[in-house]
Amino acid sequence: MSARLDSIEKWRGQIPDEELASYHKGSFGGRIGFGERPALVIVNAAAAAAAAPEAAEAIGRLAARCRSAGLPVFHIIPDDRGHPMRLGAWAWKPAAQVSAAPADAPEPCRPAAGDVVVPANKPSGFFGTPLGAFLNAAGADTLLLCGANTSDAIRATATDAFSHNIRVIIPPEACADRSPTAARASLFDLDMKMADVEPLAWVLAEIEARCDPAGR
């Protein structure tokens, strides 16, 4: 069985068979894999912890492994939207204004010494922020992406990373969403087109195998 078919088969039982057949016929689902220099991007860890404590635990494990390997760790947090100009389009969907404060995240998910915090105003961690420049300065070509919410901020950040020609790997155990249905659809679509959705255990093992404590 080809690697591409493997990536499609893992969704069997979650996505209708006729849809899987259509993706297979269209040659979707190829694997991207790790590049030479991964970086971890954690999106709104406080919201992830509020939605799913088990996701927060997974984020903490992933962050600890990345730091021990000397990989750069970035935290995308909501910026201050108290001013109407900064609130902008969020005002059109009042529920979208609700977000957890970064300090509400469990200790393992919070920024540590050496991590970089990037406030963002829109769902994508790239839009209107220096994240792309920071990743370039770090020499990162692979983005390990986790946090919340899977169906909006994770999806938007992954899409923009793909647009910047950056590899994206998403461990679903380290992501959270208020809607499992929306999360599943987003992860499947990303896995087929723009990212690799891989188990946390595999991602942790790859970091261990590929990266020495100096991050090389």
KOLRO-193111 format. One record per residue (C-alpha): residue in one letter; x, y, z. Coordinates in steps of 0.25 Angstrom, whole numbers, padded with zeros to 4 digits, always signed. Example, Ala and Ser with C-alpha at 12.3 -4.5 7.8 and 13.67 -1.06 7.14 Angstrom:
<recs>
A+0049-0018+0031;S+0055-0004+0029;
</recs>
This chain:
<recs>
M+0000+0000+0000;S+0006+0014-0004;A+0009+0024+0006;R-0002+0033+0000;L-0013+0022+0001;D-0008+0020+0015;S-0011+0035+0018;I-0025+0033+0012;E-0028+0020+0019;K-0026+0025+0033;W-0038+0034+0031;R-0047+0022+0027;G-0059+0022+0037;Q-0058+0037+0039;I-0060+0041+0025;P-0070+0035+0015;D-0064+0025+0006;E-0069+0032-0006;E-0062+0044-0002;L-0049+0037+0001;A-0050+0030-0013;S-0051+0044-0019;Y-0038+0049-0012;H-0031+0036-0015;K-0035+0038-0030;G-0030+0052-0029;S-0016+0048-0024;F-0018+0056-0011;G-0012+0052+0002;G+0003+0051-0001;R+0012+0053+0011;I+0020+0065+0013;G+0030+0061+0024;F+0040+0068+0033;G+0050+0078+0027;E+0063+0081+0033;R+0059+0091+0044;P+0046+0089+0051;A+0039+0100+0060;L+0027+0099+0069;V+0016+0109+0068;I+0006+0108+0079;V-0007+0116+0076;N-0016+0121+0088;A-0012+0110+0098;A-0021+0116+0108;A-0033+0113+0099;A-0028+0099+0096;A-0027+0096+0111;A-0041+0102+0113;A-0047+0093+0102;A-0039+0080+0105;P-0030+0078+0117;E-0024+0066+0110;A-0020+0075+0098;A-0013+0084+0108;E-0005+0072+0114;A-0001+0068+0100;I+0003+0083+0096;G+0012+0083+0109;R+0019+0070+0105;L+0022+0075+0091;A+0027+0088+0096;A+0036+0081+0106;R+0042+0072+0095;C+0044+0083+0086;R+0051+0092+0096;S+0060+0080+0100;A+0064+0078+0086;G+0067+0093+0084;L+0056+0096+0075;P+0050+0110+0074;V+0036+0111+0081;F+0026+0122+0077;H+0013+0125+0084;I+0002+0132+0077;I-0007+0139+0086;P-0020+0148+0084;D-0016+0163+0084;D-0023+0174+0092;R-0036+0177+0084;G-0042+0187+0093;H-0041+0198+0083;P-0052+0198+0072;M-0042+0199+0061;R-0034+0187+0067;L-0047+0179+0069;G-0051+0181+0054;A-0058+0169+0048;W-0059+0162+0061;A-0070+0171+0065;W-0079+0164+0054;K-0079+0151+0061;P-0080+0154+0076;A-0077+0140+0080;A-0063+0141+0073;Q-0059+0152+0083;V-0058+0142+0094;S-0044+0137+0097;A-0036+0132+0109;A-0025+0140+0115;P-0011+0134+0112;A-0009+0134+0127;D-0021+0124+0128;A-0012+0113+0121;P-0006+0102+0130;E+0008+0104+0133;P+0014+0094+0123;C+0007+0102+0112;R+0011+0116+0116;P+0023+0123+0110;A+0036+0119+0116;A+0050+0126+0115;G+0054+0127+0101;D+0041+0125+0095;V+0035+0136+0086;V+0021+0142+0088;V+0014+0147+0076;P+0001+0155+0078;A-0009+0153+0066;N-0022+0160+0063;K-0028+0150+0053;P-0029+0135+0052;S-0016+0133+0045;G-0003+0134+0053;F+0003+0140+0040;F-0007+0151+0037;G-0001+0165+0041;T+0009+0159+0050;P+0025+0157+0049;L+0023+0141+0050;G+0028+0139+0036;A+0040+0148+0038;F+0043+0141+0052;L+0042+0127+0046;N+0052+0132+0035;A+0062+0137+0045;A+0061+0124+0052;G+0064+0116+0039;A+0051+0108+0041;D+0045+0101+0029;T+0036+0092+0037;L+0024+0097+0046;L+0019+0088+0057;L+0006+0093+0059;C-0004+0092+0071;G-0014+0099+0080;A-0028+0104+0077;N-0037+0105+0071;T-0034+0094+0060;S-0045+0099+0051;D-0041+0113+0051;A-0028+0118+0056;I-0020+0105+0053;R-0026+0103+0039;A-0023+0118+0036;T-0009+0117+0041;A-0006+0104+0034;T-0012+0110+0021;D-0003+0122+0022;A+0009+0114+0025;F+0007+0106+0013;S+0006+0119+0005;H+0019+0123+0010;N+0025+0109+0006;I+0027+0104+0020;R+0024+0090+0023;V+0013+0087+0033;I+0011+0076+0043;I-0001+0075+0052;P-0002+0065+0064;P-0017+0065+0066;E-0016+0061+0081;A-0010+0075+0083;C-0021+0082+0077;A-0035+0086+0082;D-0048+0091+0077;R-0062+0093+0082;S-0067+0085+0070;P-0061+0071+0068;T-0069+0071+0055;A-0062+0084+0050;A-0049+0079+0055;R-0049+0066+0048;A-0053+0072+0035;S-0042+0083+0036;L-0032+0073+0040;F-0036+0063+0028;D-0036+0074+0018;L-0022+0080+0023;D-0016+0065+0023;M-0021+0063+0009;K-0016+0077+0003;M-0006+0085+0011;A-0001+0078+0024;D+0002+0065+0030;V-0007+0061+0042;E+0001+0051+0050;P+0000+0045+0063;L+0007+0052+0075;A+0015+0040+0078;W+0021+0040+0064;V+0024+0054+0064;L+0031+0053+0078;A+0039+0041+0073;E+0043+0049+0060;I+0048+0061+0068;E+0056+0051+0077;A+0062+0044+0065;R+0065+0057+0057;C+0069+0068+0066;D+0081+0068+0076;P+0081+0078+0088;A+0087+0089+0079;G+0075+0088+0070;R+0083+0083+0058;
</recs>
